[in-house]
Amino acid sequence: MGIRVLKPNTNAQRGMSYLDNVDITAKKPSVKSLLKRGKKVTGRNNGKISIRHRGGGTRRQYRMIDFNGTDKLGIPAKITAIEYDPNRTVNIALLVFADGEKRYVLAWKGAKVGQTVVTDIKAKAVDGNRMQLKNIPVGFNIFNLEVKLNKGGQFIRSAGQYGKLISLDGDMAQVELRSGEIRLVPKECFATIGTLGNEEWSLVKIGKAGRVRNSGRRPQVRGKVMNPIDHPHGGGEAANSIGMKYPKTPWGAHALGVKTRKKNKTTNKFILRSRHRAKKK
């Protein structure tokens, strides 16, 4: 997967880039039964705006992704296609199991058509195989991490991401995330070995406003150019500062650098090292 820069035949194309998608083998979804009509996220609740700057965009079909796979323990599956998914940053792989069933999973770095993978309690430690954390060698990269038993993968699911299994001592496994956070996870939880592909997705330059609108994002207006009644930063003449010690949200709350996680959240006990403390070091 690489970046393709367009020849600037128009001003809109100057600086624009795309992914070359050389890893994608199917231009269209291979299995229609795994598609579902996606609900438009317009940021509105009964006509009232609940999330600003949302709306429009190209209509998409949702791909049914198998984040768990534990109902197929020990059944090998072969990759038959690698496809683009408009609903996420990472590509997806189509698996065909030995019993004939087809499912989509997240595509990892190095996934190839014809490769065979398996989900089991204990399996061979190669990229693409999914197994319990207690059977994964320490130091291996993992993704699609399950943090609650039998709930399926919830962590590490975006392009180019991975976590590292750093310890299996004690009752819980220790997983280090890319943010620097170290989290305790039950050893019976499942994870997939490897690193998620499409890591160059973040290097793409949008280039023009139309591509942003097609993704469902509407224009944003700075608070300092609004009226005082519309935003705490509003008012003033010309290019004045916001006139306060710290920036605020449109509703007057602190913005930028403020922790939003609740102090009494029940899952705080599973965070061995916070990502904020990791950055200070």
BELLINTA-V219502 format. One record per residue. PSI is psi in whole degrees, 0 to 359 (* if undefined). OMEGA is omega in radians with two decimals (none if undefined). Layout:
psi: [PSI & PSI]
omega: [OMEGA & OMEGA]
This chain:
psi: [127 & 178 & 132 & 121 & 130 & 149 & 126 & 78 & 337 & 165 & 327 & 333 & 354 & 118 & 359 & 146 & 158 & 163 & 139 & 344 & 37 & 338 & 343 & 128 & 346 & 126 & 333 & 159 & 133 & 329 & 111 & 335 & 344 & 11 & 149 & 140 & 121 & 141 & 132 & 128 & 95 & 0 & 29 & 143 & 106 & 40 & 348 & 135 & 118 & 335 & 121 & 158 & 33 & 150 & 158 & 208 & 163 & 136 & 137 & 159 & 135 & 134 & 128 & 107 & 136 & 102 & 353 & 285 & 3 & 347 & 1 & 36 & 129 & 358 & 114 & 152 & 148 & 138 & 123 & 343 & 151 & 123 & 162 & 139 & 115 & 351 & 356 & 167 & 336 & 152 & 168 & 153 & 139 & 120 & 138 & 115 & 166 & 335 & 4 & 349 & 147 & 139 & 153 & 141 & 166 & 136 & 129 & 168 & 123 & 2 & 133 & 149 & 133 & 347 & 142 & 132 & 168 & 149 & 123 & 166 & 319 & 128 & 180 & 136 & 76 & 159 & 133 & 336 & 142 & 131 & 176 & 149 & 326 & 344 & 5 & 131 & 141 & 137 & 349 & 148 & 142 & 163 & 176 & 56 & 132 & 129 & 349 & 128 & 133 & 13 & 347 & 171 & 133 & 337 & 155 & 71 & 9 & 167 & 132 & 3 & 158 & 157 & 165 & 126 & 112 & 344 & 146 & 16 & 144 & 198 & 340 & 153 & 150 & 125 & 127 & 126 & 167 & 335 & 347 & 351 & 139 & 124 & 142 & 129 & 139 & 139 & 340 & 355 & 152 & 153 & 156 & 136 & 137 & 187 & 137 & 143 & 192 & 37 & 343 & 7 & 323 & 349 & 355 & 134 & 124 & 310 & 324 & 158 & 331 & 324 & 328 & 317 & 324 & 337 & 359 & 14 & 129 & 166 & 149 & 143 & 134 & 143 & 328 & 346 & 5 & 176 & 157 & 332 & 338 & 337 & 143 & 334 & 352 & 169 & 180 & 174 & 143 & 213 & 66 & 164 & 176 & 344 & 26 & 165 & 328 & 152 & 154 & 159 & 170 & 343 & 9 & 1 & 160 & 144 & 156 & 110 & 12 & 132 & 131 & 354 & 137 & 138 & 332 & 23 & 138 & 333 & 1 & 332 & 344 & 355 & 108 & 322 & 126 & 150 & 335 & 319 & 327 & 323 & 326 & 327 & *]
omega: [-3.13 & -3.13 & 3.11 & -3.14 & -3.10 & 2.98 & -3.01 & 3.06 & 3.07 & 3.14 & -3.12 & -3.11 & -3.09 & -3.12 & -3.13 & 3.11 & -3.14 & 2.92 & -3.10 & 3.05 & 3.14 & -3.13 & -3.11 & -3.08 & -3.14 & -3.11 & -3.13 & 3.09 & -3.05 & -3.05 & -3.10 & -3.13 & 3.12 & 3.11 & 3.11 & -3.11 & -3.09 & 3.10 & -3.13 & 3.11 & -3.09 & 3.10 & -3.11 & 3.12 & -3.08 & 3.10 & -3.13 & -3.11 & 3.10 & 3.05 & -3.10 & 2.99 & 3.06 & 3.07 & 3.13 & 3.11 & 3.13 & 3.13 & -3.07 & 2.96 & -3.10 & 3.07 & -3.13 & -3.08 & 3.07 & 3.14 & -3.06 & 3.08 & -3.08 & 3.07 & 3.11 & -3.10 & 3.06 & 3.14 & -3.13 & 3.13 & -3.12 & 3.09 & 3.12 & 3.14 & 3.00 & -2.97 & 3.05 & 3.09 & -3.10 & -3.06 & -3.10 & -3.08 & -3.08 & 3.07 & -3.13 & -3.14 & 3.10 & 3.12 & 3.01 & -3.09 & -3.11 & 3.11 & 3.05 & -3.12 & -3.11 & 3.12 & 3.04 & 3.00 & 3.08 & -3.11 & -3.13 & 3.13 & -3.13 & 3.12 & -3.11 & 3.06 & -3.10 & 3.13 & -3.14 & 3.13 & -3.12 & 3.00 & -3.10 & 3.10 & 3.06 & -3.11 & 3.12 & -3.06 & 3.09 & -3.11 & 3.11 & 3.10 & -3.11 & -3.10 & 3.12 & -3.07 & -3.09 & -3.13 & 3.10 & 3.14 & 3.11 & -3.14 & -3.14 & 3.03 & -3.14 & 3.03 & -3.09 & -3.02 & 3.05 & -3.12 & 3.06 & -3.03 & 3.05 & 3.13 & -3.11 & -3.10 & 3.11 & -3.09 & 3.00 & -3.08 & -3.12 & -2.98 & 3.05 & -3.05 & 3.06 & 2.98 & -3.13 & 3.07 & -3.00 & -3.14 & 3.03 & 3.13 & 3.10 & -3.07 & -3.06 & 3.03 & 3.11 & -3.12 & 3.09 & 3.13 & -3.11 & 3.14 & -3.07 & 3.12 & 3.05 & -3.01 & 3.07 & -3.10 & 3.07 & -3.08 & 3.14 & 3.10 & -3.10 & 3.03 & 3.13 & -3.12 & 3.07 & 3.11 & -3.14 & -3.09 & 3.13 & -3.04 & -3.13 & -3.13 & -3.08 & -3.11 & -3.12 & 3.07 & -3.07 & 3.00 & -3.11 & -3.05 & -3.08 & 3.13 & 3.09 & 3.13 & 3.12 & 3.13 & 3.10 & 3.13 & -3.14 & -3.08 & 3.10 & 3.14 & 3.14 & -3.13 & -3.06 & 3.10 & 3.09 & 3.01 & -3.12 & -3.13 & -3.07 & -3.09 & 3.10 & 3.14 & -2.99 & 3.13 & -3.13 & -3.14 & 3.10 & -3.02 & 3.12 & 3.04 & -3.12 & 3.03 & 3.12 & -3.04 & -3.09 & 3.12 & -3.12 & 3.02 & 3.10 & -3.11 & 3.02 & -3.14 & 3.10 & 3.09 & 3.07 & 3.05 & -3.13 & 3.10 & -3.11 & -3.14 & -3.13 & -3.10 & -3.10 & 3.14 & -3.01 & -3.10 & 3.10 & -3.11 & 3.14 & 3.13 & -3.11 & 3.07 & -3.11 & 3.08 & 3.11 & 3.09 & 3.13 & -3.13 & 3.14 & -3.14 & none]
